[in-house]
C-alpha cells in the first residue's frame, strides 16, 4: 500500500517550515492540487482579500451604489470561493468543517477591504456627480 508523503517540513527547532510562495501559487492555480488544511485556508483567505479589492475597484468605476452593491459582493464572493474549493480544487468540504466554514473564511476582512476600496474609487471618480446632486436638492 502506497503512503502519501506530507508536504509539511519541520525546521531544526521543530517549528513548521512553510512551502515557498511560488509553490503555493502554482498549486492554487492548478486543479485538484493536494493541500495541507492550513495552507488551503490561507489561499482562500488571501485570494478573497485580493478579490474583494478588485470588486471594490469595479463597483467604484461602474458606479454601483447602495444595497445592491453589498448583496452582489456577498453573493459573488461566497459563490466564487465555494465553486473554487468544491469544483476546481475538489476538496472534501467536511474535512474543513463543512461548506459554511469554507465560505466564511476571510469574509469579514475581505468585506472591509472591499468597502474601503469601493468608497475611495466611487468618491474619487464620481465626486462631481455627487456634488452636483447635492446642490440641486
Protein Blocks (a to p, Z undefined) as FASTA:
>chain_A
ZZdddfbdcdfkopacdddfklmmmmmmpghiacdfklmmmmmmmmmmmmmmmmmmmmmm
mpgghjllmmmmmmmmmmmmmmmmmmmnopafklnopjklmmmgoklmmmmmmmmmmmmm
mmmmmmmmmmmmmmmZZ
